Amino acid sequence: MLLTVIFKRFIIGTMIDLHSHSLYSDGSDTPEKLVEKAVRTGLSALALTDHDTVRGVKHAVAAAEGTDLEIVPGVELSTFYKRGEVHIVGLFVDCTNRKFLEALSHISFIREERNRKMCAKLNILGIDIDYDNLIEIYGSKTITRSHIADYMLNNGIIQERREAFDKYIGSGCPAHIRWEKITAEHGIELIKSAGGVPILAHPVAYKLTNTELEELIIHLKKHGLEGMEVYYSTNSTSFTDKSMHLARKHGLLVSGGSDYHGRTKPLIYLGTGMGGLKVPDSLLPPIREAVGRPMPEPEES
C-alpha cells in the first residue's frame, strides 16, 4: 500500500480533502475508516466536517497517529440565509471550546426534536419508523433526513431514496417539519469564536444566479466569512472557474473537498469526488495561517 500511495503522490501531486463526513453525522464510515481510506488514497490532509458536531474529530486524530495524514478539525453548520439553506464549514475549530460545544449541543437538540416530530408524522401516515431505533441502526446520535430516507429504502417503503424527499419529508410534503436553523451570520460567528476559519460550503448546491451568488459572498464576508469551496465533487469546470474568480475578486481563501458520505452518496469517493476532483495541498497553508484571525468589522452597507 505504501508504494501505491507514493506512486499516486508522484503522479498527481499531493492532494487534500477538506470536506468529509463520518457516522457521527450522516456519513456511513467511522472516523477510523475515513482515515484508513484517506491514507490509502494518498491524501496528505483530511478535514472531518460532520454536520453540527465535532464528536468524531478526536477519533480521527487518534487513528491518524503514526501516519503522514494531517487531520484538520472541522464542522459543517446548517444555516439559513434569507429563505434558503446555506452551509458553513469551519476548519481548524477548537474542539474543546466550551461555548462552541454548548452551541453545537443546542443545535443538535433542535435537530433531534425536529426529526422526532417527523418520525411521528410518518407514523400517522402508516409508516412504521422509530427514532430511537434509527440511532441504534446507524450508530449515530445525529440523525438526519438522509438516515430516514435510507431506512425507508432499506425497508421497502420507497423504491429509491429521492422518493422519500419528493413524497414524504421534503419541503411541503406531509411529514415535513420546518427546522429552525441558525442564521449564516451566527454560524460564522460561532466558528470564529472557536478560533476556526469559516468557509462557504458547496456554492453550486444553492442554485443561485451569478448575481445572487456574488451578493451572498459580499454579505457573508461583511460578517466574517473568510473562504469558499472552489473545488467540489459536483462542480462543472466552468463553475469551478467562476468560483475561483469570485474568491480572488473578494479576497477569500480557496478551499475544497469531496463532501464524502460513504454509502449515502455512493458515487462520491473520498479525495477524488466523482473521479476527477483534485484539491491541491497548496490551499492548506493560507487557511492554517488564518486561524485565530480577528473577525473583521462589517462594512457599512
C-alpha positions as CSV (number, residue, x, y, z in Angstrom):
1,M,0.0,0.0,0.0
2,L,2.9,2.3,0.8
3,L,4.2,2.0,-2.7
4,T,0.7,2.8,-4.1
5,V,0.5,5.9,-2.0
6,I,4.0,7.1,-3.1
7,F,3.1,6.4,-6.7
8,K,-0.2,8.4,-6.5
9,R,1.6,11.4,-4.9
10,F,4.3,11.3,-7.5
11,I,1.9,11.1,-10.5
12,I,-0.8,13.5,-9.4
13,G,0.9,15.5,-6.7
14,T,-0.2,15.7,-3.0
15,M,-3.9,16.2,-2.6
16,I,-6.1,17.1,0.4
17,D,-9.8,16.8,1.2
18,L,-11.3,19.5,3.4
19,H,-14.9,18.3,3.5
20,S,-15.9,14.8,4.7
21,H,-18.5,13.1,6.9
22,S,-18.5,10.2,9.3
23,L,-21.2,8.2,11.0
24,Y,-21.2,10.9,13.7
25,S,-23.5,12.8,11.3
26,D,-24.9,11.4,8.1
27,G,-21.9,9.5,6.7
28,S,-21.6,5.7,6.9
29,D,-17.9,5.3,7.8
30,T,-16.3,5.5,11.3
31,P,-13.6,8.2,11.6
32,E,-11.1,5.4,11.7
33,K,-12.3,4.0,8.4
34,L,-12.1,7.5,6.9
35,V,-8.5,7.8,8.0
36,E,-7.7,4.4,6.5
37,K,-9.3,5.4,3.2
38,A,-7.5,8.8,3.2
39,V,-4.1,7.2,3.7
40,R,-4.8,4.6,1.0
41,T,-5.9,7.4,-1.4
42,G,-2.6,9.2,-0.7
43,L,-4.1,12.3,0.9
44,S,-1.8,14.5,3.0
45,A,-4.6,16.2,4.9
46,L,-8.3,15.4,5.7
47,A,-10.9,17.6,7.4
48,L,-13.6,15.8,9.2
49,T,-16.6,18.2,8.9
50,D,-19.6,16.4,10.4
51,H,-22.9,18.3,10.5
52,D,-23.2,20.3,13.7
53,T,-20.9,18.1,15.7
54,V,-17.2,17.6,16.3
55,R,-17.5,14.4,18.3
56,G,-15.7,12.3,15.6
57,V,-12.6,14.5,15.4
58,K,-10.7,13.0,18.3
59,H,-11.2,9.5,16.9
60,A,-9.8,10.6,13.5
61,V,-6.8,12.3,15.2
62,A,-6.1,9.1,17.2
63,A,-6.4,6.9,14.1
64,A,-4.0,9.1,12.1
65,E,-1.2,8.9,14.7
66,G,1.8,7.3,13.1
67,T,0.8,8.2,9.6
68,D,1.6,11.2,7.4
69,L,-2.0,12.3,7.3
70,E,-2.9,15.6,8.9
71,I,-6.4,15.7,10.5
72,V,-8.0,19.2,10.2
73,P,-10.7,19.5,13.0
74,G,-13.8,20.8,11.3
75,V,-17.6,21.1,11.4
76,E,-20.3,21.9,8.9
77,L,-23.1,24.1,10.2
78,S,-26.5,24.1,8.6
79,T,-27.8,27.7,8.5
80,F,-30.2,29.8,6.7
81,Y,-29.8,33.0,4.6
82,K,-32.9,34.8,3.6
83,R,-35.3,31.9,2.9
84,G,-32.8,29.4,1.8
85,E,-30.3,27.0,3.4
86,V,-26.6,27.7,3.3
87,H,-23.9,25.6,4.9
88,I,-20.8,27.0,6.5
89,V,-17.8,24.8,7.0
90,G,-15.5,25.6,9.9
91,L,-11.8,24.5,9.6
92,F,-9.3,24.3,12.5
93,V,-12.0,24.8,15.1
94,D,-11.1,24.3,18.7
95,C,-13.0,21.1,19.7
96,T,-12.5,21.9,23.4
97,N,-14.1,25.3,23.3
98,R,-16.9,25.1,25.9
99,K,-19.2,27.8,24.5
100,F,-18.8,26.4,21.0
101,L,-19.6,22.9,22.2
102,E,-22.7,24.2,24.1
103,A,-23.9,25.9,20.9
104,L,-23.4,22.7,18.9
105,S,-25.3,20.8,21.6
106,H,-28.2,23.2,21.4
107,I,-28.3,22.9,17.6
108,S,-28.3,19.1,17.8
109,F,-31.2,19.3,20.3
110,I,-33.2,21.3,17.9
111,R,-32.4,18.9,15.1
112,E,-33.4,15.9,17.2
113,E,-36.7,17.5,18.2
114,R,-37.5,18.2,14.5
115,N,-36.6,14.6,13.4
116,R,-38.7,13.0,16.2
117,K,-41.7,15.1,15.1
118,M,-41.0,14.0,11.5
119,C,-41.0,10.3,12.5
120,A,-44.2,10.9,14.4
121,K,-45.9,12.3,11.3
122,L,-44.6,9.3,9.3
123,N,-46.2,7.0,11.9
124,I,-49.6,8.8,11.4
125,L,-49.2,8.2,7.6
126,G,-48.9,4.5,8.4
127,I,-45.1,4.2,8.1
128,D,-43.5,2.2,10.9
129,I,-40.4,4.2,11.9
130,D,-39.0,4.7,15.3
131,Y,-36.4,7.5,16.0
132,D,-34.6,5.7,18.8
133,N,-34.3,2.6,16.5
134,L,-32.7,4.8,13.9
135,I,-30.0,5.7,16.4
136,E,-29.3,2.0,17.1
137,I,-29.3,1.1,13.4
138,Y,-27.0,3.9,12.2
139,G,-24.8,4.1,15.3
140,S,-25.1,7.9,15.4
141,K,-27.0,10.3,17.6
142,T,-27.0,12.9,14.8
143,I,-29.9,11.6,12.7
144,T,-30.7,13.4,9.5
145,R,-33.3,13.2,6.8
146,S,-30.8,11.1,4.9
147,H,-31.0,8.4,7.6
148,I,-34.8,8.5,7.4
149,A,-34.7,8.1,3.6
150,D,-32.1,5.3,3.8
151,Y,-34.3,3.5,6.4
152,M,-37.4,3.8,4.2
153,L,-35.5,2.5,1.2
154,N,-34.0,-0.5,3.1
155,N,-37.4,-1.5,4.4
156,G,-39.2,-1.4,1.1
157,I,-41.3,1.7,1.9
158,I,-39.9,3.5,-1.1
159,Q,-38.2,2.3,-4.3
160,E,-35.4,5.0,-4.4
161,R,-34.1,7.5,-1.9
162,R,-35.3,10.5,-3.8
163,E,-38.9,9.3,-3.3
164,A,-38.6,9.9,0.5
165,F,-38.0,13.6,-0.1
166,D,-40.4,14.0,-3.0
167,K,-43.3,12.3,-1.3
168,Y,-42.8,12.4,2.5
169,I,-40.1,14.5,4.1
170,G,-39.2,17.2,1.6
171,S,-40.4,20.8,1.9
172,G,-44.2,20.9,1.5
173,C,-44.6,17.2,2.0
174,P,-47.0,15.7,4.6
175,A,-44.3,14.6,7.0
176,H,-42.0,17.6,6.7
177,I,-41.2,19.7,9.8
178,R,-39.6,23.0,9.3
179,W,-36.2,23.2,11.1
180,E,-35.3,26.4,12.9
181,K,-31.7,26.8,11.8
182,I,-29.4,29.4,13.0
183,T,-28.5,32.3,10.6
184,A,-25.5,32.1,8.4
185,E,-24.1,35.2,10.2
186,H,-24.5,33.4,13.5
187,G,-22.8,30.3,12.2
188,I,-19.8,32.3,11.0
189,E,-19.6,33.9,14.5
190,L,-19.7,30.5,16.2
191,I,-16.9,29.2,14.1
192,K,-14.8,32.3,14.7
193,S,-15.5,32.1,18.4
194,A,-13.8,28.7,18.4
195,G,-10.8,30.0,16.5
196,G,-11.9,28.4,13.3
197,V,-11.9,29.6,9.7
198,P,-15.4,29.9,8.2
199,I,-15.8,28.7,4.6
200,L,-18.8,28.9,2.4
201,A,-19.6,25.2,1.5
202,H,-20.5,23.9,-1.9
203,P,-22.0,27.1,-3.5
204,V,-23.0,25.1,-6.5
205,A,-25.7,23.4,-4.4
206,Y,-27.7,26.7,-3.8
207,K,-28.6,27.1,-7.5
208,L,-28.1,30.8,-7.4
209,T,-27.7,33.2,-10.3
210,N,-24.3,34.8,-10.7
211,T,-25.7,38.0,-9.2
212,E,-27.3,36.2,-6.2
213,L,-24.1,34.2,-5.5
214,E,-22.0,37.3,-5.5
215,E,-24.4,39.1,-3.3
216,L,-24.3,36.2,-0.8
217,I,-20.5,36.3,-0.8
218,I,-20.3,40.0,-0.3
219,H,-22.9,39.9,2.5
220,L,-21.3,37.0,4.4
221,K,-17.8,38.4,4.0
222,K,-19.0,41.5,5.8
223,H,-19.9,39.2,8.7
224,G,-16.6,37.4,8.8
225,L,-16.6,34.8,6.0
226,E,-13.0,34.0,5.1
227,G,-13.2,31.4,2.4
228,M,-15.3,29.4,0.0
229,E,-15.2,25.9,-1.5
230,V,-13.9,26.4,-5.1
231,Y,-13.2,22.7,-5.6
232,Y,-16.2,20.4,-5.1
233,S,-17.3,17.0,-6.4
234,T,-20.3,18.1,-8.5
235,N,-18.8,21.3,-9.9
236,S,-18.5,21.7,-13.6
237,T,-15.3,23.0,-14.9
238,S,-17.0,26.3,-15.7
239,F,-18.4,26.6,-12.2
240,T,-15.0,25.9,-10.6
241,D,-13.6,28.7,-12.8
242,K,-16.4,31.0,-11.8
243,S,-15.9,30.2,-8.1
244,M,-12.1,30.8,-8.4
245,H,-12.8,34.2,-10.0
246,L,-15.2,35.2,-7.2
247,A,-12.9,34.0,-4.4
248,R,-10.0,36.0,-5.9
249,K,-12.2,39.0,-6.6
250,H,-13.4,39.2,-3.0
251,G,-10.2,38.2,-1.2
252,L,-11.5,34.8,0.0
253,L,-9.4,31.8,0.9
254,V,-9.8,28.9,-1.6
255,S,-10.9,25.6,-0.1
256,G,-12.4,22.4,-1.5
257,G,-13.4,18.8,-0.7
258,S,-15.3,15.8,-1.8
259,D,-18.2,16.0,0.7
260,Y,-17.7,12.3,1.1
261,H,-20.6,10.5,2.9
262,G,-19.9,6.8,2.1
263,R,-23.0,4.7,1.3
264,T,-25.4,7.7,1.4
265,K,-23.6,9.3,-1.5
266,P,-22.2,6.2,-3.3
267,L,-20.9,8.0,-6.4
268,I,-18.6,10.3,-4.4
269,Y,-15.3,9.0,-3.3
270,L,-13.0,10.4,-0.6
271,G,-10.4,12.7,-2.1
272,T,-11.4,12.2,-5.7
273,G,-15.1,13.0,-5.6
274,M,-16.7,11.6,-8.7
275,G,-13.3,10.7,-10.1
276,G,-11.8,13.9,-11.3
277,L,-11.5,16.0,-8.1
278,K,-8.1,17.2,-7.2
279,V,-7.8,19.6,-4.3
280,P,-4.1,20.7,-4.1
281,D,-2.3,20.8,-0.8
282,S,-1.1,24.3,-1.5
283,L,-4.5,25.5,-0.3
284,L,-3.9,24.4,3.2
285,P,-1.1,26.7,4.5
286,P,-3.1,30.0,3.9
287,I,-6.1,28.5,5.7
288,R,-3.9,27.5,8.6
289,E,-2.4,30.9,8.8
290,A,-5.9,32.5,9.1
291,V,-6.6,30.5,12.3
292,G,-7.5,32.9,15.1
293,R,-7.6,36.0,12.8
294,P,-9.9,38.6,14.4
295,M,-13.3,38.8,12.7
296,P,-13.4,41.9,10.5
297,E,-15.9,44.6,11.4
298,P,-18.9,44.6,9.0
299,E,-18.6,47.2,6.3
300,E,-21.1,50.0,6.1
301,S,-24.0,49.0,3.8
